[in-house]
Amino acid sequence: MLRVGDKPLRLLRAVDAIDLVELPEADACCGFGGTFAIKNADTSSAMLKDKLAHVTGTGADVCTAGDSSCLMHIGGGLSASRPAPVRSTSRRSSPAPVPRPTS
């Protein structure tokens, strides 16, 4: 747990240029949890399905989170159904460069 409280949400609320849509049941786990997803694949998949229903139900164009492993899990689930950018609100995370094919 990051223990940052509501600081990321307060920061996003302060940005005038975005229409912030808060995620229903945002506190519910996405089901990744490191080895949890491997050891409990069926449970992890069910938890992800619930999280994805909440994410897609918002109609948001971008999904943000402070935990990069959650974003990886949610982003992977979203990419199976529709492209949706995911962004980290963590200062420690920066977007990874996308490898470009070489000709």
C-alpha positions as CSV (number, residue, x, y, z in Angstrom):
1,M,0.0,0.0,0.0
2,L,1.4,3.4,-1.0
3,R,-0.1,5.3,2.0
4,V,-0.3,8.6,0.1
5,G,-3.9,9.2,1.2
6,D,-5.9,11.4,-1.1
7,K,-3.0,13.5,-2.4
8,P,-3.1,12.1,-6.0
9,L,-6.9,12.6,-6.2
10,R,-6.6,16.1,-4.8
11,L,-3.9,16.9,-7.4
12,L,-6.1,15.6,-10.2
13,R,-9.1,17.6,-8.9
14,A,-7.0,20.7,-9.1
15,V,-6.4,20.4,-12.8
16,D,-8.8,22.6,-14.7
17,A,-8.2,21.1,-18.1
18,I,-9.6,17.6,-17.2
19,D,-13.0,16.3,-16.5
20,L,-12.2,14.0,-13.5
21,V,-14.4,10.9,-13.3
22,E,-13.9,9.1,-10.0
23,L,-13.8,5.3,-10.2
24,P,-16.6,3.4,-8.4
25,E,-15.1,1.1,-5.7
26,A,-11.7,2.5,-6.3
27,D,-10.4,0.9,-3.1
28,A,-11.2,-2.6,-4.4
29,C,-8.1,-4.5,-5.5
30,C,-7.6,-5.2,-9.2
31,G,-6.4,-8.7,-8.5
32,F,-2.8,-8.5,-9.4
33,G,-0.8,-8.5,-6.2
34,G,2.4,-9.9,-7.6
35,T,2.4,-13.7,-7.2
36,F,-1.3,-13.6,-6.2
37,A,-2.3,-13.4,-9.8
38,I,-0.2,-16.5,-10.6
39,K,-1.1,-18.6,-7.6
40,N,-4.8,-17.6,-7.7
41,A,-5.4,-17.0,-11.5
42,D,-9.1,-17.6,-11.4
43,T,-9.7,-15.3,-8.5
44,S,-7.3,-12.7,-10.0
45,S,-9.2,-12.8,-13.3
46,A,-12.6,-12.4,-11.5
47,M,-11.3,-9.4,-9.6
48,L,-9.9,-7.9,-12.7
49,K,-13.2,-8.4,-14.5
50,D,-15.0,-6.4,-11.7
51,K,-12.4,-3.6,-11.9
52,L,-12.6,-3.4,-15.7
53,A,-16.4,-3.1,-15.5
54,H,-16.0,-0.1,-13.2
55,V,-13.3,1.5,-15.4
56,T,-15.2,1.1,-18.6
57,G,-18.4,2.1,-16.9
58,T,-17.0,5.6,-16.3
59,G,-16.6,6.2,-20.0
60,A,-13.2,7.8,-19.3
61,D,-10.6,8.1,-22.0
62,V,-7.7,7.7,-19.6
63,C,-7.3,5.6,-16.5
64,T,-4.8,6.7,-13.8
65,A,-3.4,5.1,-10.7
66,G,-0.5,5.5,-8.4
67,D,0.6,1.8,-8.6
68,S,2.3,0.7,-11.8
69,S,1.5,-3.0,-11.3
70,C,-2.2,-2.2,-11.0
71,L,-1.9,-0.1,-14.2
72,M,-0.2,-3.0,-16.0
73,H,-2.9,-5.4,-15.0
74,I,-5.8,-3.0,-15.8
75,G,-4.1,-1.9,-19.0
76,G,-3.7,-5.5,-20.1
77,G,-7.3,-6.2,-19.4
78,L,-8.4,-3.1,-21.2
79,S,-6.3,-3.7,-24.3
80,A,-8.2,-7.0,-24.8
81,S,-11.4,-5.1,-25.2
82,R,-10.6,-1.5,-26.3
83,P,-7.5,0.7,-26.4
84,A,-7.3,2.9,-23.4
85,P,-4.3,4.9,-22.2
86,V,-3.3,4.2,-18.6
87,R,-1.2,6.7,-16.7
88,S,0.6,6.6,-13.4
89,T,0.2,9.4,-10.8
90,S,3.3,8.2,-9.0
91,R,6.4,10.5,-9.1
92,R,8.6,7.4,-9.2
93,S,7.1,6.1,-12.4
94,S,7.8,7.5,-15.8
95,P,6.3,6.1,-19.0
96,A,8.4,3.4,-20.5
97,P,9.6,4.1,-24.1
98,V,7.6,2.1,-26.7
99,P,10.0,0.0,-28.8
100,R,9.8,0.9,-32.4
101,P,10.4,-1.9,-35.0
102,T,13.5,-1.4,-37.1
103,S,13.4,-1.9,-40.8
